[in-house]
């Protein structure tokens, strides 16, 4: 692989390394929503939601679609949701394994 692919991947990972953005992706996983709907679901301020959606759009994770005068945001590829789910599964497993090791060590 050439260096530019790693740079693109690094930018993608940076975009995914933000709790608000991860929360937005979780909210958008099942259906496209407007900024107003996302704010209602998350409790995040409109400015924060708009800024974070801009970052996600810039790296190609979400796309904005027009529905009349309203912009609707959608995830571009459901595999992105699968990756987020996989990472959470790994983290839960690692946490469980660490607790089990600690428990065995204390016996």
C-alpha positions in Angstrom: 0.0 0.0 0.0 1.2 3.5 -0.7 1.6 6.2 1.9 -1.5 8.1 0.8 -3.8 5.2 1.7 -2.4 5.2 5.2 -2.9 9.0 5.4 -6.5 8.6 4.3 -7.0 5.8 6.9 -5.4 8.0 9.6 -7.8 10.9 8.8 -10.7 8.4 8.9 -9.6 7.1 12.3 -9.2 10.6 13.6 -12.7 11.4 12.5 -14.0 8.3 14.3 -12.1 9.2 17.5 -14.7 11.6 18.9 -17.5 10.6 21.3 -20.0 13.0 19.8 -19.3 11.7 16.2 -19.6 8.1 17.4 -22.9 9.0 19.1 -24.2 10.6 15.8 -23.3 7.4 13.9 -25.1 5.3 16.4 -28.2 7.5 16.0 -28.0 7.4 12.2 -27.4 3.7 12.0 -31.1 2.8 11.4 -32.4 5.7 9.4 -31.4 9.1 8.0 -32.3 12.1 10.2 -32.2 15.9 10.1 -30.0 18.0 12.4 -33.0 18.9 14.4 -34.0 15.2 14.9 -30.4 14.3 15.8 -30.3 17.1 18.4 -33.6 15.8 19.9 -32.2 12.3 20.0 -28.8 13.1 21.5 -29.4 16.3 23.5 -26.4 17.8 21.8 -26.5 21.5 20.7 -27.3 22.2 17.1 -23.9 23.8 16.5 -22.1 20.8 17.8 -24.1 18.4 15.7 -23.6 20.5 12.6 -19.8 20.7 13.2 -19.5 17.0 13.8 -21.6 16.1 10.8 -19.3 18.3 8.7 -16.2 16.3 9.8 -18.0 13.0 9.1 -19.1 14.2 5.7 -15.6 15.4 4.9 -14.2 11.8 5.4 -17.1 10.2 3.5 -18.8 8.6 6.5 -22.1 10.5 6.1 -23.8 12.2 3.2 -26.4 15.0 3.3 -29.5 14.7 1.2 -32.1 17.3 0.5 -35.8 16.7 1.5 -37.4 20.0 0.5 -35.7 22.7 2.5 -34.4 20.2 5.1 -31.0 18.4 5.0 -31.1 14.8 6.0 -28.0 13.0 7.0 -27.3 9.3 6.3 -24.4 6.9 6.7 -22.8 6.2 3.4 -22.0 2.5 4.0 -23.5 0.2 6.6 -20.1 -1.4 7.0 -19.1 1.7 9.0 -21.7 0.7 11.6 -20.4 -2.8 11.6 -16.9 -1.6 12.3 -18.1 0.5 15.2 -20.0 -2.5 16.6 -17.0 -4.7 16.2 -14.8 -2.3 18.1 -17.3 -2.1 20.9 -17.4 -5.9 21.0 -13.6 -6.1 21.2 -13.6 -3.5 24.0 -16.2 -5.4 26.0 -14.3 -8.7 25.5 -11.0 -7.1 26.6 -12.6 -5.6 29.7 -14.2 -8.9 30.6 -10.9 -10.7 30.1 -9.1 -8.2 32.3 -11.7 -8.5 35.0 -11.4 -12.3 34.9 -7.6 -12.1 35.1 -7.9 -9.8 38.1 -10.5 -12.0 39.7 -8.2 -15.1 39.3 -5.2 -13.2 40.6 -7.1 -12.2 43.8 -8.2 -15.8 44.6 
